[in-house]
């Protein structure tokens, strides 16, 4: 297997775990990568009266709008001679850098619904939306890099098939998929741990790291065939 095919999804999973966890801690419970989780935290904010409700409510439409825009814009890129996948990864790095700069400049965020917190959060949501769109379009055969529930479910199904001694036709698919998905979950979990620890140690300065992690992905992204 070419090295970039293995490293790229791991870097993306690591980054997603980091940004999601650091963003959750810094932005009063806002999920930046796992945006559907904001339905739960929005409901909790409404019941408990905690801040950040508007940001959580905005996250899903912003995420959807960015995915649509990314998809539409991708058809324009070849006409100006730019590679689609690498351009998506580069734009994600730019957004992570802007979001990190905003977090450092305006944080810590005591109120999750302040304009500073909302702007920072939506920039990070946009970056993760681009990652999700790029994965779906260009890495459809690779494990998800932001949503681990379905991945963990498939891992357990494959483990069960290995344990029961499934037919060779099943195991031929299950064994390599099991390894790739387990690596993706491990990378995401490592990113979560790093995001939590570095936020506890350095506060919003931890957001310096995500664009640095994402930068190599620009070069690991395979160019489209001509």
C-alpha positions in Angstrom: 0.0 0.0 0.0 1.4 3.5 -0.9 2.5 5.3 2.3 0.3 8.3 1.6 -2.9 6.2 1.5 -2.2 4.9 5.0 -0.9 8.1 6.6 -3.4 10.6 5.2 -6.5 9.2 6.9 -4.6 8.7 10.2 -3.5 12.4 10.1 -7.0 13.5 9.4 -8.4 11.3 12.2 -5.8 12.6 14.6 -6.6 16.2 13.7 -10.4 15.7 13.9 -10.1 14.3 17.5 -7.8 17.1 18.5 -10.0 19.9 17.1 -13.2 18.4 18.3 -12.0 17.9 21.9 -10.1 21.2 22.2 -13.1 23.0 20.6 -15.5 21.4 23.0 -13.5 22.5 26.0 -12.7 26.0 24.7 -16.1 26.9 23.2 -18.5 25.9 25.9 -19.4 22.4 24.6 -19.4 23.1 20.9 -18.6 20.1 18.7 -16.6 21.2 15.6 -16.2 17.9 13.8 -19.1 15.8 15.2 -21.7 18.5 14.5 -24.7 16.3 15.1 -23.6 16.0 18.7 -24.5 19.7 19.0 -28.2 18.7 19.0 -27.6 17.0 22.4 -25.6 19.8 23.8 -28.0 22.4 22.5 -30.9 20.7 24.3 -28.8 20.5 27.5 -28.0 24.2 27.1 -31.7 25.1 26.8 -32.6 23.0 29.9 -29.7 24.0 32.1 -29.4 27.6 30.9 -25.8 27.4 30.0 -24.2 29.5 27.3 -23.4 28.5 23.7 -26.9 27.6 22.6 -26.8 29.8 19.5 -23.4 28.5 18.4 -24.6 24.9 18.7 -27.7 25.7 16.7 -25.7 27.4 14.0 -23.1 24.6 13.7 -25.2 22.2 11.5 -26.4 24.8 8.9 -22.9 26.2 8.7 -21.5 22.7 8.2 -24.1 21.9 5.5 -23.6 25.2 3.7 -19.8 24.7 3.6 -20.1 21.1 2.3 -22.4 22.3 -0.5 -20.1 25.2 -1.3 -17.0 23.0 -1.3 -18.7 20.5 -3.6 -19.8 23.2 -6.0 -16.5 25.0 -5.9 -14.6 21.8 -6.6 -16.0 21.7 -10.1 -14.5 25.2 -10.8 -11.0 24.4 -9.6 -9.8 22.3 -12.7 -10.8 25.2 -15.0 -8.1 27.3 -13.3 -5.6 24.5 -13.2 -5.8 23.7 -9.5 -6.1 20.1 -8.1 -9.4 19.5 -6.3 -8.3 17.3 -3.4 -5.1 19.2 -2.5 -6.9 22.5 -2.8 -9.5 21.3 -0.3 -6.8 20.2 2.1 -5.0 23.6 1.7 -8.2 25.5 2.4 -8.7 23.4 5.5 -5.2 24.4 6.7 -6.0 28.1 6.1 -9.2 27.8 8.1 -7.6 26.0 11.0 -4.9 28.6 11.1 -7.5 31.4 11.1 -9.6 29.6 13.7 -6.5 29.0 15.9 -5.5 32.7 15.6 -9.1 33.7 16.7 -9.0 31.3 19.6 -5.7 32.7 20.8 -6.7 36.3 20.2 -10.2 36.2 21.7 -10.0 33.3 24.2 -10.6 32.0 26.8 -14.3 32.1 26.0 -16.4 32.5 29.1 -19.6 33.0 27.0 -20.2 30.5 24.2 -22.6 32.9 22.5 -20.3 35.9 22.3 -19.6 36.9 18.7 -15.9 36.0 19.2 -16.7 32.5 20.3 -19.3 32.0 17.5 -16.9 33.3 14.8 -14.1 31.1 16.1 -16.4 28.0 16.4 -17.9 28.4 12.9 -14.5 28.8 11.3 -13.4 25.5 12.9 -16.7 23.9 11.9 -16.1 25.0 8.3 -12.6 23.5 8.4 -14.0 20.2 9.6 -16.8 20.4 7.0 -14.2 20.6 4.3 -12.4 17.6 5.7 -15.7 15.6 5.7 -16.5 16.6 2.2 -13.0 15.8 0.9 -13.2 12.4 2.6 -16.5 11.5 1.0 -15.5 12.7 -2.4 -11.9 11.5 -2.6 -11.5 8.8 0.1 -14.7 6.9 0.0 -13.0 3.5 0.6 -11.2 4.7 3.7 -12.6 4.7 7.2 -14.4 7.9 8.4 -12.0 10.4 10.0 -14.5 12.2 12.2 -17.4 9.9 13.0 -16.3 6.9 15.1 -19.6 5.3 16.1 -20.2 3.6 12.8 -16.5 2.7 12.6 -16.5 1.1 16.0 -19.7 -0.8 15.2 -18.0 -2.2 12.1 -14.9 -3.1 14.0 -16.9 -5.1 16.5 -18.8 -6.9 13.6 -15.4 -7.8 12.0 -14.0 -9.0 15.4 -17.1 -11.2 15.8 -16.6 -12.6 12.3 -12.9 -13.4 13.0 -13.8 -15.0 16.4 -16.5 -17.2 14.9 -14.3 -18.3 12.0 -16.3 -16.8 9.2 -15.8 -18.1 5.6 -12.7 -17.0 3.8 -14.6 -14.8 1.5 -15.8 -12.8 4.5 -12.4 -12.7 6.3 -10.6 -11.6 3.2 -12.5 -8.3 3.4 -12.9 -8.2 7.2 -9.3 -8.5 8.3 -7.7 -5.6 6.4 -10.8 -3.4 7.1 -10.4 -4.2 10.8 -6.8 -3.0 10.8 -7.5 0.2 9.0 -10.6 1.1 11.1 -8.8 0.2 14.4 -6.0 2.5 13.4 -8.4 5.3 12.5 -10.2 5.0 15.9 -6.8 4.9 17.7 -5.6 8.1 15.9 -8.9 9.9 16.7 -8.6 8.8 20.3 -5.0 10.0 20.5 -6.1 13.3 19.0 -8.8 13.6 21.7 -6.3 12.9 24.5 -3.8 15.4 23.0 -6.4 18.1 22.6 -7.7 17.7 26.2 -4.2 17.6 27.7 -2.8 20.5 25.7 -5.8 22.6 26.3 -5.5 22.0 30.1 -1.8 22.9 29.9 -1.8 25.8 27.5 -5.4 26.9 27.0 -6.3 28.3 23.6 -2.6 28.3 22.5 -3.2 24.6 21.8 -4.9 25.6 18.6 -1.5 26.3 17.1 -1.2 22.6 16.5 -4.1 21.6 14.2 -2.9 23.5 11.1 0.6 22.1 11.6 -0.9 18.6 11.7 -3.1 19.3 8.7 -0.3 20.8 6.6 1.4 17.5 5.5 -2.0 16.3 4.3 -1.8 18.8 1.5 1.2 16.9 0.0 -0.1 13.5 0.9 -3.4 14.1 -0.9 -3.1 12.3 -4.2 -3.5 14.5 -7.3 -6.3 13.8 -9.7 -5.4 11.8 -12.8 -5.0 14.0 -15.9 
